[in-house]
């Protein structure tokens, strides 16, 4: 059970969503191919999250919200966690090479970004501004491109690709900043120099809000510029009611950027985000089927 918990599947739903959007945005991939590559992507993502826990175990032990994580709590020895992470990395690469060698390079880059985020000597999570940008690249940009390459559609319909990948990156960047707001006290104590530690919690919450707002408005801008068909905007109006509870929790964080309010925001975003992601993916599938 602890070996499943250490993978923190619930924390990377957004990564899966980015991959799925890239996979079905322009066309539907063969189902069996999609399932195998999605499984390989899940192995890669799990390995990155385990690696993060390995290198962050001291900070996590001091964090009351993260101290129960398997590595921080000692339920899984750091050495075993590191070995598990490496096994998952090798397994995902072996599976990708077996299924589709054209994806191997992207998987390697994805794993490299994930490792550089937490592992020395890079430890990009400690470099202000770079910390949330690398999160946007690793959680939004790379999974989206991997999904596109699954269909061999990486070089087609650039405007539609940008309309999908840029909002995803912005959402992941904002989400990373909100997480850092929740970890502010511990990061400051442990001298982890994140964007939020350098510029303050209030500034972090404001910047995250601007990133979220930009992600929501960009599709409208793309449509006005003629880069995105107006028919594709229907999904944003469908999803808007689901964003209201999240906006309410964000407002509470803006007023009082405490760890508890951040946790409430994250729980609410996960709850309604799963529903919204399911609706959005179903909508894209139906659009693709209708266009066949």
C-alpha positions in Angstrom: 0.0 0.0 0.0 2.8 2.4 0.9 4.5 1.8 -2.5 1.3 2.9 -4.2 1.0 6.0 -1.9 4.6 7.0 -2.6 3.6 7.4 -6.3 1.1 10.1 -5.3 -1.2 9.4 -8.3 -3.8 12.0 -7.1 -1.2 14.8 -7.3 -0.5 14.3 -11.0 -4.0 14.3 -12.4 -3.2 17.5 -14.2 -0.2 15.9 -15.9 -2.5 13.1 -17.2 -5.0 15.7 -18.4 -2.3 17.5 -20.4 -1.1 14.3 -22.0 -4.7 13.3 -22.9 -5.5 16.7 -24.3 -2.5 16.5 -26.6 -3.4 13.0 -27.6 -7.0 13.8 -28.7 -6.9 17.5 -29.6 -6.4 17.0 -33.3 -7.4 13.4 -33.9 -8.1 10.2 -32.0 -5.2 7.8 -31.6 -5.6 4.0 -31.8 -7.0 2.9 -28.5 -4.5 0.2 -27.7 -1.6 2.5 -28.7 -2.9 5.3 -26.4 -3.4 2.9 -23.4 0.2 1.5 -23.6 1.8 5.0 -24.0 -0.4 6.4 -21.2 0.8 3.6 -19.0 4.4 4.4 -19.8 3.7 8.1 -19.2 2.2 7.2 -15.8 5.3 5.2 -14.9 7.5 8.1 -15.8 5.5 10.6 -13.8 5.3 8.3 -10.8 9.1 8.0 -10.9 9.5 11.8 -10.9 7.2 12.2 -7.9 9.1 9.5 -6.0 12.4 11.2 -6.8 11.0 14.5 -5.6 10.1 12.9 -2.2 13.6 11.4 -2.0 15.4 14.7 -2.3 12.8 16.7 -0.4 12.4 14.3 2.6 14.0 16.7 5.1 11.7 19.6 4.1 8.7 17.2 4.1 9.5 16.0 7.6 9.1 19.5 8.9 5.9 20.1 6.9 2.8 19.0 8.9 0.9 18.5 5.6 3.6 16.4 4.0 5.2 14.6 7.0 3.0 11.6 6.5 4.3 10.9 3.0 5.9 7.5 2.9 9.5 8.6 2.5 9.3 11.5 5.0 7.6 9.4 7.6 10.1 6.6 7.2 7.5 4.0 6.1 9.7 3.6 3.0 13.4 3.9 3.3 15.0 6.6 1.1 17.2 4.1 -0.6 14.2 1.9 -1.5 12.4 4.9 -2.8 15.3 5.8 -5.0 15.6 2.3 -6.3 11.9 2.2 -7.1 12.1 5.5 -8.9 14.9 4.2 -11.1 13.1 0.9 -11.8 10.0 2.9 -13.0 12.2 5.1 -15.2 13.9 2.1 -16.9 10.5 0.3 -17.2 8.8 3.3 -18.9 11.7 3.8 -21.3 11.8 0.0 -22.2 8.0 0.1 -22.8 8.2 3.2 -25.0 11.1 1.7 -27.1 9.0 -1.4 -27.5 5.8 0.4 -28.5 7.0 3.6 -30.3 10.6 4.5 -30.6 9.7 8.0 -31.9 8.6 8.9 -28.4 11.8 7.8 -26.6 13.6 11.1 -26.9 10.6 13.0 -25.5 10.3 10.6 -22.6 14.0 11.1 -21.9 13.6 14.9 -21.9 10.5 14.6 -19.7 12.4 12.5 -17.2 15.4 14.9 -17.3 13.2 17.9 -16.5 11.6 16.0 -13.6 15.0 15.0 -12.2 16.5 18.5 -12.7 13.6 20.0 -10.7 14.5 18.2 -7.5 18.0 16.6 -7.8 21.3 18.4 -7.3 23.3 19.9 -8.8 20.5 21.7 -10.7 17.6 21.6 -8.1 15.7 24.0 -10.2 12.9 24.2 -7.5 15.3 26.5 -5.6 15.7 29.0 -8.4 13.0 31.8 -8.2 10.8 32.2 -11.3 12.6 29.2 -12.9 10.9 27.0 -10.3 7.3 27.6 -11.5 8.3 27.9 -15.2 9.9 24.4 -15.1 6.7 23.1 -13.4 4.7 24.6 -16.3 7.0 22.9 -18.8 7.1 19.6 -17.0 3.4 19.4 -16.2 1.8 21.2 -19.1 4.1 21.6 -22.1 6.0 18.3 -22.2 3.0 16.0 -21.6 0.9 17.9 -24.2 3.7 17.5 -26.8 4.1 13.8 -26.0 0.4 13.3 -26.6 0.6 15.1 -29.9 3.6 13.0 -31.0 1.6 9.9 -30.1 -0.5 10.8 -33.2 2.4 12.1 -35.2 0.7 15.5 -35.2 3.4 17.6 -33.6 4.0 19.8 -36.7 0.4 20.4 -37.8 -2.1 23.1 -37.0 0.3 25.2 -34.9 -2.4 27.8 -33.9 -4.7 25.1 -32.4 -1.7 23.5 -30.7 -0.7 26.9 -29.1 -4.3 27.5 -28.0 -4.2 24.2 -26.1 -0.6 24.1 -24.7 -0.2 27.7 -23.5 -3.2 27.7 -21.1 -2.1 24.3 -19.8 1.3 25.7 -19.0 -0.1 28.8 -17.3 -2.4 26.7 -15.1 0.5 24.4 -14.0 2.7 27.5 -13.4 0.0 29.0 -11.2 -0.6 25.7 -9.4 3.0 25.4 -8.6 3.1 28.9 -7.1 0.0 28.1 -4.9 1.7 25.0 -3.7 4.8 27.1 -2.8 2.6 29.5 -0.9 1.5 26.6 1.3 5.1 25.5 1.8 6.4 29.1 2.5 7.2 28.7 6.2 9.1 25.4 5.8 10.9 26.5 2.6 12.0 29.7 4.2 13.2 27.8 7.3 15.1 25.3 5.2 16.4 28.0 3.0 14.7 26.7 -0.2 14.7 29.9 -2.3 11.5 29.5 -4.2 9.7 32.4 -6.0 7.3 32.7 -3.1 10.1 32.8 -0.5 11.9 35.6 -2.4 8.9 37.7 -3.3 6.4 36.9 -0.5 3.2 34.9 -0.2 0.9 37.8 -1.2 2.8 38.4 -4.4 2.8 34.7 -5.1 -1.0 34.4 -4.8 -1.5 37.5 -7.1 0.9 36.2 -9.8 -0.8 32.8 -9.6 -4.2 34.4 -10.0 -3.0 36.4 -13.1 -1.7 33.2 -14.6 -5.0 31.4 -14.0 -6.9 34.4 -15.5 -4.7 34.5 -18.5 -5.2 30.8 -19.1 -9.0 31.4 -19.0 -9.0 34.4 -21.3 -6.4 33.2 -23.9 -8.9 30.9 -25.8 -11.2 33.9 -26.2 -8.3 36.0 -27.6 -7.3 33.2 -29.9 -10.9 33.1 -31.3 -11.0 36.9 -31.8 -7.7 36.6 -33.7 -9.1 33.8 -35.9 -6.7 31.2 -34.5 -9.4 29.1 -32.8 -12.8 28.2 -34.2 -15.6 29.7 -32.2 -17.2 26.2 -31.9 -14.3 25.1 -29.7 -15.2 27.8 -27.1 -18.4 26.0 -26.1 -16.5 23.8 -23.7 -15.2 26.9 -21.8 -18.8 28.1 -21.1 -19.7 24.6 -20.0 -16.8 24.4 -17.6 -17.3 28.0 -16.1 -19.8 27.0 -13.4 -17.3 24.3 -12.1 -14.7 27.0 -11.6 -16.8 29.1 -9.2 -16.0 27.0 -6.1 -12.4 27.1 -7.0 -12.5 30.9 -7.5 -14.2 31.2 -4.0 -11.3 29.2 -2.4 -8.7 31.2 -4.3 -10.3 34.4 -2.9 -9.9 33.0 0.6 -6.2 32.4 -0.1 -5.8 35.9 -1.5 -7.2 37.3 1.7 -5.3 35.0 4.0 -2.5 33.0 2.3 -2.3 30.3 5.0 -1.3 26.7 4.6 -4.8 25.6 5.6 -6.5 27.8 3.0 -4.0 26.6 0.3 -4.9 23.0 1.2 -8.6 23.8 0.9 -8.0 25.3 -2.5 -6.1 22.3 -3.7 -8.7 19.9 -2.5 -11.5 21.9 -4.1 -9.5 22.3 -7.4 -8.9 18.5 -7.4 -12.5 17.7 -6.8 -14.0 20.0 -9.4 -11.0 19.7 -11.7 -11.5 15.9 -12.1 -15.1 16.6 -13.2 -14.1 19.4 -15.5 -11.3 17.4 -17.0 -13.6 14.5 -17.7 -16.2 16.7 -19.3 -13.5 18.5 -21.4 -12.0 15.2 -22.7 -15.4 13.8 -23.6 -16.2 17.0 -25.4 -13.0 16.8 -27.5 -13.6 13.2 -28.3 -17.2 14.0 -29.5 -15.8 16.9 -31.6 -13.3 14.6 -33.3 -15.9 11.9 -33.9 -18.3 14.4 -35.4 -15.5 15.7 -37.8 -14.7 12.2 -39.1 
